[in-house]
């Protein structure tokens, strides 16, 4: 698993219009393109969640009660950084557009 932060650097986090013809040039089908991007976005979302949870687990304390909880500035900065990351769909679309996503078709077995 590579670092999500390095992959998301330089990607515009804002949603913008996309050229549909450009998106479907590899698959010739908008639905296949969307299926590929959606599957990759789900993988990225899981990776981001796991990475964030692993970083926040360093700050977890099992003995904290409501009175003992205090702010940790590092924990807040980590959370803010992950909130500012582009949406996983935006990252997946950028990866698809730049050719970083490899997709293939399974061979049909003929059994229906």
LINJO-V339902 format. One record per helix or strand of 3 or more residues. SS is the DSSP state (a for helix, b for strand). FROM is the first residue (numbers start at 1). TO is the last residue. Records with the same first field share a line. If there is no record, write none. Layout:
# LINJO-V339902
SS = FROM-TO + FROM-TO
This chain:
# LINJO-V339902
a = 4-8 + 20-23 + 30-57 + 73-84 + 88-97
